[in-house]
Amino acid sequence: MEYRSFGFYQYSITPVLQVSITPSLQHSKSFLMLRFRESTVSAHHNYLVNQMLVPGFLVGNPDSKDDFYFLADVVLQGESEPKIHSRLYDAQGAFVLEMEPKKIVKNPIGCIHHSFPGGYRIVLPSGEPLLSVQIESFANGFLTRIQGKLCDREGKLRIEPYYDAIQVYGEVGLWLKEPFMKR
């Protein structure tokens, strides 16, 4: 990484897309440091996750018959609806819901699916929201914002709301560049 200075600021040059600025101290002077993270952005559709735009992402193991997973698959040109596949558990590790795009596959506790213009919400029988998916349309493409506090089979928090998107914890299997379900 190459560092350059401009007045009282120091910055680094790397070929990436996202920048965050953090203050740091060096030689008793205040500097702003730019940190970079790699991000692959689609020209058509993206999800907002971990403060980045990504065409798709996977948390957990979709190949297992009963482990937690959350797959926000790549949306192809000409389509606008997000492709969410998931197997969800509560904070105690009890199975709550399995879903595919546009349908709930298994629903042992009776979650309720509410559609609204530009998205949908899945609510627990208690009335507490489980998952919210909202699609925003722009002149050149689409952005899907996901909200929800999702746990794995051990009850560990894997996804939680972060401002108007989500923060993912643990290992993220893939930052998808092409559809996962077509493999």
Backbone as CSV, one residue per row, in Angstrom:
resi,resn,N_x,N_y,N_z,CA_x,CA_y,CA_z,C_x,C_y,C_z
1,MET,0.851,-1.167,0.000,0.000,0.000,0.000,0.901,1.236,0.000
2,GLU,0.564,2.207,-0.790,1.345,3.426,-0.904,0.676,4.522,-0.074
3,TYR,1.454,5.193,0.768,0.929,6.281,1.580,1.451,7.605,1.049
4,ARG,0.592,8.602,0.989,0.962,9.943,0.557,0.434,10.934,1.582
5,SER,1.036,12.103,1.617,0.591,13.146,2.544,0.075,14.342,1.778
6,PHE,-0.906,15.003,2.371,-1.434,16.242,1.826,-1.720,17.128,3.023
7,GLY,-0.857,18.097,3.270,-1.022,18.955,4.439,-0.951,18.122,5.704
8,PHE,-1.981,18.184,6.527,-2.021,17.431,7.770,-2.682,16.073,7.614
9,TYR,-3.005,15.675,6.390,-3.689,14.420,6.155,-2.769,13.445,5.443
10,GLN,-2.904,12.177,5.782,-2.166,11.134,5.103,-3.191,10.185,4.505
11,TYR,-2.970,9.733,3.279,-3.910,8.832,2.652,-3.146,7.759,1.906
12,SER,-3.843,6.659,1.613,-3.203,5.564,0.894,-3.906,5.363,-0.431
13,ILE,-3.169,4.883,-1.398,-3.684,4.664,-2.746,-3.703,3.159,-2.999
14,THR,-4.877,2.603,-3.255,-5.013,1.213,-3.674,-6.199,1.118,-4.608
15,PRO,-6.223,0.131,-5.500,-7.316,0.033,-6.477,-8.536,-0.677,-5.909
16,VAL,-9.295,-0.013,-5.065,-10.504,-0.579,-4.494,-11.624,0.435,-4.551
17,LEU,-12.814,0.028,-4.089,-13.987,0.866,-4.283,-14.500,1.588,-3.060
18,GLN,-14.249,1.077,-1.857,-14.855,1.713,-0.693,-13.788,2.275,0.222
19,VAL,-14.066,3.439,0.790,-13.111,4.141,1.624,-13.787,4.483,2.941
20,SER,-13.081,4.299,4.045,-13.573,4.814,5.313,-12.447,5.617,5.943
21,ILE,-12.784,6.690,6.612,-11.788,7.583,7.186,-11.793,7.414,8.690
22,THR,-10.606,7.201,9.272,-10.493,7.054,10.713,-9.354,7.943,11.202
23,PRO,-9.537,8.619,12.318,-8.454,9.455,12.838,-7.379,8.577,13.487
24,SER,-6.124,9.008,13.403,-5.041,8.322,14.094,-4.001,9.357,14.489
25,LEU,-3.147,9.004,15.418,-2.086,9.897,15.860,-0.749,9.372,15.371
26,GLN,0.059,10.263,14.840,1.390,9.900,14.395,2.280,11.109,14.605
27,HIS,3.380,10.947,15.321,4.322,12.026,15.597,3.621,13.225,16.258
28,SER,2.689,12.956,17.161,1.975,13.980,17.926,1.127,14.909,17.069
29,LYS,0.911,14.596,15.814,0.026,15.381,14.963,-1.185,14.520,14.632
30,SER,-2.299,15.144,14.392,-3.506,14.405,14.051,-3.555,14.167,12.543
31,PHE,-3.771,12.928,12.144,-3.885,12.557,10.745,-5.189,11.817,10.533
32,LEU,-5.721,11.892,9.349,-6.854,11.062,8.974,-6.317,9.948,8.092
33,MET,-6.629,8.699,8.452,-6.162,7.550,7.673,-7.336,7.001,6.875
34,LEU,-7.115,6.681,5.610,-8.128,6.061,4.773,-7.880,4.560,4.766
35,ARG,-8.898,3.783,5.103,-8.798,2.332,5.046,-9.654,1.856,3.897
36,PHE,-9.191,0.872,3.179,-9.880,0.388,1.998,-10.315,-1.049,2.191
37,ARG,-11.473,-1.391,1.622,-11.963,-2.760,1.578,-12.363,-3.061,0.152
38,GLU,-12.082,-4.273,-0.280,-12.466,-4.656,-1.630,-13.975,-4.865,-1.686
39,SER,-14.581,-4.399,-2.735,-16.012,-4.561,-2.929,-16.286,-4.777,-4.409
40,THR,-17.127,-5.747,-4.718,-17.532,-5.954,-6.102,-18.940,-5.401,-6.228
41,VAL,-19.122,-4.461,-7.089,-20.416,-3.803,-7.242,-20.994,-4.168,-8.604
42,SER,-22.262,-4.539,-8.613,-22.958,-4.849,-9.854,-23.537,-3.569,-10.443
43,ALA,-23.556,-3.495,-11.747,-24.162,-2.345,-12.415,-25.684,-2.450,-12.438
44,HIS,-26.235,-3.621,-12.068,-27.670,-3.847,-12.159,-28.365,-3.921,-10.795
45,HIS,-27.896,-4.780,-9.893,-28.559,-4.994,-8.605,-27.527,-5.286,-7.529
46,ASN,-27.707,-4.670,-6.352,-26.811,-4.897,-5.225,-27.605,-5.011,-3.929
47,TYR,-26.978,-5.669,-2.947,-27.468,-5.726,-1.579,-26.535,-4.854,-0.746
48,LEU,-27.086,-4.190,0.279,-26.267,-3.390,1.178,-25.991,-4.218,2.428
49,VAL,-24.722,-4.622,2.602,-24.330,-5.486,3.718,-22.929,-5.105,4.187
50,ASN,-22.735,-5.049,5.490,-21.447,-4.660,6.078,-20.946,-3.339,5.494
51,GLN,-21.847,-2.404,5.285,-21.563,-1.068,4.762,-20.992,-1.100,3.349
52,MET,-21.271,-2.156,2.609,-20.783,-2.262,1.237,-21.908,-2.710,0.318
53,LEU,-21.769,-2.375,-0.942,-22.672,-2.872,-1.968,-22.072,-4.149,-2.536
54,VAL,-22.873,-5.218,-2.564,-22.408,-6.494,-3.125,-23.523,-7.060,-3.996
55,PRO,-23.172,-7.731,-5.106,-24.198,-8.319,-5.966,-24.880,-9.528,-5.334
56,GLY,-24.228,-10.163,-4.358,-24.799,-11.305,-3.661,-23.877,-11.739,-2.543
57,PHE,-24.423,-12.459,-1.546,-23.593,-12.953,-0.447,-24.230,-14.193,0.171
58,LEU,-23.390,-14.954,0.861,-23.814,-16.195,1.501,-23.216,-16.270,2.890
59,VAL,-24.064,-16.569,3.868,-23.629,-16.813,5.242,-24.153,-18.191,5.616
60,GLY,-23.302,-19.051,6.150,-23.738,-20.380,6.552,-23.581,-21.406,5.447
61,ASN,-24.285,-22.533,5.619,-24.116,-23.679,4.730,-25.443,-24.118,4.109
62,PRO,-25.729,-23.717,2.874,-26.993,-24.110,2.241,-27.026,-25.573,1.812
63,ASP,-25.873,-26.232,1.763,-25.833,-27.638,1.348,-26.194,-28.598,2.482
64,SER,-26.162,-28.126,3.717,-26.559,-28.946,4.857,-28.084,-29.050,4.899
65,LYS,-28.577,-30.135,5.457,-30.038,-30.317,5.531,-30.676,-29.537,6.678
66,ASP,-29.870,-29.148,7.686,-30.493,-28.449,8.808,-29.627,-27.382,9.480
67,ASP,-28.554,-26.928,8.844,-27.759,-25.828,9.390,-28.307,-24.483,8.920
68,PHE,-27.979,-23.446,9.680,-28.335,-22.080,9.321,-27.665,-21.681,8.005
69,TYR,-28.383,-20.954,7.198,-27.777,-20.254,6.064,-28.669,-19.092,5.648
70,PHE,-28.046,-18.118,5.020,-28.762,-16.984,4.446,-28.052,-16.658,3.143
71,LEU,-28.750,-16.850,2.047,-28.205,-16.613,0.719,-28.996,-15.494,0.057
72,ALA,-28.309,-14.404,-0.249,-28.881,-13.331,-1.048,-28.208,-13.473,-2.407
73,ASP,-28.880,-14.161,-3.313,-28.273,-14.543,-4.578,-28.230,-13.376,-5.561
74,VAL,-27.333,-13.492,-6.522,-27.166,-12.486,-7.569,-28.453,-12.393,-8.393
75,VAL,-28.876,-11.179,-8.678,-30.054,-10.920,-9.500,-29.565,-10.586,-10.908
76,LEU,-30.050,-11.330,-11.879,-29.593,-11.165,-13.256,-30.231,-9.962,-13.942
77,GLN,-29.578,-9.496,-14.972,-30.092,-8.392,-15.789,-31.500,-8.737,-16.269
78,GLY,-32.399,-7.787,-16.226,-33.776,-8.014,-16.637,-34.686,-8.424,-15.494
79,GLU,-34.119,-8.752,-14.323,-34.898,-9.100,-13.129,-34.697,-8.014,-12.092
80,SER,-35.647,-7.896,-11.165,-35.501,-6.885,-10.122,-35.712,-7.440,-8.715
81,GLU,-36.415,-8.561,-8.604,-36.714,-9.129,-7.286,-35.480,-9.796,-6.683
82,PRO,-35.171,-9.522,-5.403,-34.046,-10.201,-4.763,-34.345,-11.694,-4.615
83,LYS,-33.312,-12.492,-4.636,-33.449,-13.944,-4.524,-32.881,-14.375,-3.175
84,ILE,-33.767,-14.416,-2.167,-33.362,-14.767,-0.807,-33.733,-16.216,-0.527
85,HIS,-32.736,-17.002,-0.143,-32.921,-18.381,0.316,-32.390,-18.405,1.745
86,SER,-33.099,-19.060,2.669,-32.589,-19.071,4.045,-33.193,-20.188,4.872
87,ARG,-32.450,-20.544,5.907,-32.924,-21.434,6.970,-32.573,-20.719,8.265
88,LEU,-33.594,-20.322,9.018,-33.399,-19.428,10.155,-33.741,-20.094,11.481
89,TYR,-33.029,-19.657,12.523,-33.202,-20.159,13.880,-33.359,-18.977,14.827
90,ASP,-33.903,-19.236,16.017,-34.024,-18.158,17.005,-32.789,-18.151,17.909
91,ALA,-32.764,-17.252,18.886,-31.608,-17.089,19.768,-31.363,-18.310,20.655
92,GLN,-32.350,-19.199,20.785,-32.170,-20.430,21.550,-31.760,-21.601,20.645
93,GLY,-31.659,-21.368,19.351,-31.263,-22.398,18.405,-32.416,-23.225,17.870
94,ALA,-33.653,-22.807,18.130,-34.830,-23.529,17.631,-35.122,-23.107,16.181
95,PHE,-35.457,-24.080,15.348,-35.768,-23.823,13.942,-37.014,-22.956,13.827
96,VAL,-36.930,-21.915,13.009,-38.026,-20.955,12.858,-38.637,-20.997,11.463
97,LEU,-37.788,-21.018,10.415,-38.316,-20.814,9.074,-37.293,-21.237,8.025
98,GLU,-37.804,-21.808,6.929,-36.973,-22.011,5.744,-37.713,-21.389,4.575
99,MET,-36.980,-20.632,3.766,-37.631,-19.955,2.649,-36.775,-19.975,1.392
100,GLU,-37.462,-19.842,0.276,-36.878,-19.679,-1.044,-37.464,-18.387,-1.604
101,PRO,-36.934,-17.907,-2.720,-37.528,-16.683,-3.266,-39.039,-16.837,-3.486
102,LYS,-39.772,-15.878,-2.989,-41.228,-15.777,-3.167,-42.056,-16.829,-2.431
103,LYS,-41.423,-17.695,-1.596,-42.262,-18.635,-0.846,-41.566,-19.151,0.407
104,ILE,-42.391,-19.440,1.411,-41.911,-20.064,2.631,-42.049,-21.570,2.443
105,VAL,-40.965,-22.301,2.659,-40.940,-23.747,2.439,-41.349,-24.507,3.698
106,LYS,-40.741,-24.137,4.842,-41.073,-24.744,6.140,-41.316,-23.627,7.132
107,ASN,-42.370,-23.780,7.924,-42.780,-22.718,8.836,-43.379,-23.342,10.102
108,PRO,-42.556,-24.013,10.926,-43.104,-24.755,12.072,-43.758,-23.908,13.157
109,ILE,-43.393,-22.635,13.272,-43.985,-21.831,14.347,-45.056,-20.863,13.849
110,GLY,-45.304,-20.846,12.538,-46.392,-20.019,12.000,-46.039,-18.569,11.766
111,CYS,-44.871,-18.291,11.210,-44.510,-16.919,10.842,-45.453,-16.416,9.750
112,ILE,-45.618,-15.110,9.693,-46.544,-14.503,8.742,-45.762,-13.676,7.727
113,HIS,-46.078,-13.852,6.448,-45.433,-13.128,5.349,-46.340,-11.974,4.931
114,HIS,-45.832,-10.746,5.001,-46.573,-9.551,4.580,-45.863,-8.937,3.377
115,SER,-46.544,-8.856,2.253,-45.998,-8.173,1.079,-46.417,-6.712,1.113
116,PHE,-45.569,-5.847,0.611,-45.897,-4.435,0.454,-45.190,-3.944,-0.806
117,PRO,-45.621,-2.828,-1.362,-44.964,-2.332,-2.582,-43.464,-2.151,-2.351
118,GLY,-42.664,-2.839,-3.141,-41.223,-2.727,-3.027,-40.586,-3.660,-2.021
119,GLY,-41.292,-4.692,-1.575,-40.644,-5.618,-0.653,-41.601,-6.487,0.123
120,TYR,-41.083,-7.051,1.215,-41.896,-7.898,2.091,-41.286,-7.940,3.489
121,ARG,-42.089,-8.412,4.411,-41.688,-8.538,5.810,-42.181,-9.886,6.316
122,ILE,-41.357,-10.565,7.095,-41.768,-11.802,7.747,-41.793,-11.532,9.240
123,VAL,-42.935,-11.846,9.864,-43.175,-11.523,11.260,-43.381,-12.811,12.050
124,LEU,-42.802,-12.860,13.250,-43.005,-13.997,14.150,-44.445,-13.983,14.664
125,PRO,-44.963,-15.106,15.144,-46.334,-15.127,15.684,-46.561,-14.109,16.807
126,SER,-45.489,-13.744,17.514,-45.591,-12.756,18.595,-45.782,-11.334,18.057
127,GLY,-45.610,-11.152,16.749,-45.711,-9.828,16.152,-44.360,-9.165,15.947
128,GLU,-43.317,-9.762,16.490,-41.965,-9.224,16.345,-41.454,-9.495,14.930
129,PRO,-40.868,-8.481,14.281,-40.355,-8.694,12.914,-39.151,-9.633,12.926
130,LEU,-39.122,-10.563,11.977,-37.998,-11.478,11.810,-37.085,-10.986,10.693
131,LEU,-37.688,-10.637,9.556,-36.915,-10.266,8.380,-37.706,-9.258,7.561
132,SER,-37.010,-8.249,7.071,-37.616,-7.266,6.188,-36.704,-7.097,4.985
133,VAL,-37.299,-7.123,3.790,-36.558,-6.981,2.546,-37.221,-5.871,1.744
134,GLN,-36.443,-4.835,1.417,-37.001,-3.705,0.688,-36.133,-3.402,-0.527
135,ILE,-36.782,-3.275,-1.689,-36.100,-3.037,-2.947,-36.279,-1.575,-3.332
136,GLU,-35.173,-0.916,-3.634,-35.220,0.460,-4.119,-34.836,0.453,-5.592
137,SER,-35.591,1.180,-6.382,-35.350,1.265,-7.819,-34.679,2.586,-8.141
138,PHE,-33.620,2.525,-8.939,-32.908,3.705,-9.391,-32.919,3.705,-10.918
139,ALA,-32.492,4.767,-11.522,-32.490,4.871,-12.984,-31.674,3.756,-13.635
140,ASN,-30.580,3.349,-12.994,-29.688,2.363,-13.605,-29.713,0.996,-12.944
141,GLY,-30.546,0.775,-11.958,-30.539,-0.526,-11.304,-31.332,-0.556,-10.015
142,PHE,-31.028,-1.550,-9.178,-31.797,-1.799,-7.966,-30.878,-2.023,-6.771
143,LEU,-31.386,-1.648,-5.594,-30.689,-1.869,-4.337,-31.656,-2.553,-3.390
144,THR,-31.225,-3.647,-2.779,-32.043,-4.339,-1.787,-31.443,-4.119,-0.412
145,ARG,-32.280,-3.638,0.501,-31.884,-3.450,1.895,-32.578,-4.538,2.717
146,ILE,-31.805,-5.211,3.525,-32.312,-6.299,4.360,-32.188,-5.870,5.807
147,GLN,-33.187,-6.171,6.605,-33.161,-5.921,8.045,-33.604,-7.190,8.755
148,GLY,-32.955,-7.505,9.848,-33.359,-8.661,10.628,-32.273,-9.071,11.592
149,LYS,-32.686,-9.639,12.696,-31.757,-10.175,13.689,-31.843,-11.684,13.571
150,LEU,-30.820,-12.298,12.927,-30.868,-13.708,12.573,-29.760,-14.476,13.279
151,CYS,-30.120,-15.629,13.823,-29.189,-16.459,14.582,-28.985,-17.801,13.894
152,ASP,-27.862,-18.451,14.224,-27.608,-19.778,13.677,-28.157,-20.848,14.622
153,ARG,-27.874,-22.096,14.314,-28.417,-23.227,15.077,-27.926,-23.284,16.521
154,GLU,-26.788,-22.657,16.792,-26.262,-22.597,18.162,-26.780,-21.372,18.915
155,GLY,-27.600,-20.562,18.256,-28.134,-19.359,18.874,-27.209,-18.159,18.765
156,LYS,-26.108,-18.287,18.011,-25.172,-17.175,17.830,-25.741,-16.191,16.819
157,LEU,-25.595,-14.921,17.125,-26.049,-13.865,16.225,-25.177,-13.859,14.975
158,ARG,-25.776,-13.998,13.812,-25.038,-14.007,12.544,-25.320,-12.781,11.707
159,ILE,-26.529,-12.241,11.802,-26.914,-11.056,11.037,-27.760,-10.173,11.946
160,GLU,-27.481,-8.880,11.928,-28.307,-7.951,12.699,-28.431,-6.630,11.965
161,PRO,-29.473,-5.857,12.290,-29.641,-4.556,11.647,-28.445,-3.644,11.942
162,TYR,-28.066,-2.883,10.953,-27.015,-1.891,11.098,-27.435,-0.693,10.266
163,TYR,-27.876,0.360,10.930,-28.491,1.515,10.291,-29.636,1.048,9.389
164,ASP,-29.556,1.257,8.081,-30.661,0.854,7.209,-30.308,-0.390,6.394
165,ALA,-29.379,-1.185,6.907,-28.974,-2.424,6.226,-28.663,-3.473,7.288
166,ILE,-27.711,-4.375,6.994,-27.335,-5.416,7.951,-25.830,-5.486,8.135
167,GLN,-25.456,-6.024,9.286,-24.073,-6.356,9.604,-24.023,-7.870,9.735
168,VAL,-23.060,-8.501,9.087,-22.922,-9.954,9.098,-21.751,-10.322,9.994
169,TYR,-21.945,-11.313,10.882,-20.903,-11.769,11.795,-20.476,-13.188,11.440
170,GLY,-19.248,-13.503,11.813,-18.718,-14.824,11.507,-18.206,-14.848,10.086
171,GLU,-17.970,-16.029,9.610,-17.413,-16.180,8.276,-18.488,-16.026,7.215
172,VAL,-18.209,-15.169,6.266,-19.088,-15.021,5.112,-18.484,-15.884,4.028
173,GLY,-19.237,-16.924,3.618,-18.696,-17.894,2.683,-18.273,-17.309,1.362
174,LEU,-19.061,-16.433,0.796,-18.772,-15.919,-0.534,-19.302,-14.507,-0.678
175,TRP,-18.589,-13.708,-1.430,-19.154,-12.477,-1.960,-19.451,-12.831,-3.402
176,LEU,-20.677,-13.101,-3.682,-21.062,-13.681,-4.965,-20.960,-12.688,-6.122
177,LYS,-20.410,-13.167,-7.223,-20.326,-12.366,-8.441,-21.242,-12.933,-9.508
178,GLU,-21.651,-14.187,-9.357,-22.593,-14.832,-10.276,-23.545,-15.690,-9.456
179,PRO,-24.706,-16.045,-9.992,-25.714,-16.766,-9.200,-25.182,-18.059,-8.572
180,PHE,-25.420,-18.210,-7.286,-25.006,-19.385,-6.531,-25.870,-20.593,-6.890
181,MET,-27.156,-20.386,-7.047,-28.083,-21.489,-7.265,-27.936,-22.121,-8.644
182,LYS,-27.176,-21.516,-9.539,-26.970,-22.111,-10.870,-25.727,-22.989,-10.904
183,ARG,-25.089,-23.187,-9.757,-23.851,-23.998,-9.739,-24.142,-25.463,-9.907
